[in-house]
Amino acid sequence: MRDSAKPVILIVDGNVSNVAALEDILGREYRLLSADTEAKALEMAVNERPGLILLNTDPAAGSGYDVLPMLKEIDATRYIPVVAITDSDSPEDEINGLLLGASGHIARPFDRALVSARIGAHIRVVKYIRSVERLSMIDALTDIANRRSFDVNIHEEWRRMFRDRSPISLLMIDVDDFKGYNDTYGHPQGDVLLKCLARTFTKCLRRPYDTVARIGGEEFAVTLPNTDLVGAMGVAESIRAAAEAMRVPCANCGTDTFVTVSIGVATTIPGERHGVGGLIEQADRNLYSAKTSGKNRICA
């Protein structure tokens, strides 16, 4: 569900009249998608990542409760709330849905005001949860991805590259002599430097799915899916050169400051015999080599 657009709701219902009624009630406020089979529902839920799923629990309508456990077993759809569409407003129907993982229910025949209010309440909760999730995935100082976000993203990209049999590259970046910079200019100026570096690294990335994260102190990581070693080295050199050329004014001493960075690069095609941890370890080893062999350089 994209915050910049209408919230997306997936209706899983083989009953055309039910879908039409829900479109009439909800169509102005939400972007509605529909699926009339179990397979189509699972595919659309994974690909579209709706904010909410409305699921007809009547097996005769083409879905039923069978699809609900499947949604809860898939990583991409596990936390999407599901509202059951039931034939009655009885406590038994609601309990059955809750036991299987539904977040609530709406009953036929649809009451326009009640359906609108219940769906609106669910969407507000979803927006709040996603806002909290976003804050928990962002580094408070630099406003880029944090360590938690990096861990989630690199595992997702690893699985995607494994399916596609494509290469994935990782850059581990460390600011050279950052302790000395802090000692000379003060920690507030060190924070300013890290913010400037984060913006500089981000500008060096060429594609929307390339990501930079601050994973600790003065250490950053760049994940480059579908990128071979030659491509990764090109990005690394862009980052190294941009950092070297960057000048950061110092408020306390009235002079421009500068630093350099060292970068470790690792590339692999994900396979069954090794995991993402091996890629991270190799990039770390190469970063160590860059630091110990003179700094302001790239090792791969």
C-alpha positions, 0 to 999 in steps of 0.5 A: 500500500503506497502512502502517496496514492489511494490505499489498495484493497484486494477483494477475493470473491468469485461472486460478481454481485458482491464485488460490484457492491463493494466497489460501489461502497469503497471505490471512491476512497480506495484502489480496488483489485479483485481475484476470483480464484485462490491462485489468482488471490495469492499471486496478486497479494504477493505482487501488489502488497495490498493494505487490506484483503477482503476475503469471501469465506463461502467456498461456493464463491471461489475462495473460502477459508482455505486461502487464509492460512496460505496467506499467513504462511507467505513472508510477503503476505503474512502481515496483511490484515484480512477481513472475512466476508460472511453470510451472517453477523453471528459471533460463530462466524467471527470467531471462526475467522479470528481463529484462522487469522482474520482481523475482523469481518463484514456481513452480507447484505452489506450495510454501506455505512457499517462497511465503510466505517469498518474498512476505514478503521482497518486502513487507519491501523494499517497506515499507523503500523506502516508508519511505525515500521518505516521509522524503525527501519530508518537511521535517525541521524542520516535518514537512510536505511538502518542496520535492521532495514539492511538485514531485511533488504539483503535477505530479500534480494538474496532470495530474489537473485537466487530465484533469478540465478543472477549476481548480487554485490555488496559494498562495505564502506568505512570512513577513514580516521573518523575518530581523529575527525571527531577529536579534531572538530567535535562530535556534532561536526562528525554527525554533520559529516555522516549526514553529508556522506549518506546523501553523497552515497545515495546520489551515486546509486544508479537504480531505485533498488540499489540501497545504502544503509548506515549499519553502525557508527561510521560504517555503511553498506550498499546492496546492489542486486543483479550487479556483477563485480565489474558493475559493483567496482564502478559504483564503489569507485564513484562513491570513493571519488565522491567522498574524496571530493566532498567538502563539509564546512565546519561551523566551529573553525570556519574551514572546509573539512574532508575525509576519505573512505575505504570500501570492500566489495564482494559479489556472488551468484546465490546458491544452495551451498552458501548463504548471505552471511558468506557475502557479508563476511567476504565484503568485511574481509575486503574492507579490512584489506582496504583499511590495512593497505593504505585506506582511500581505496577499494578491495575486491 
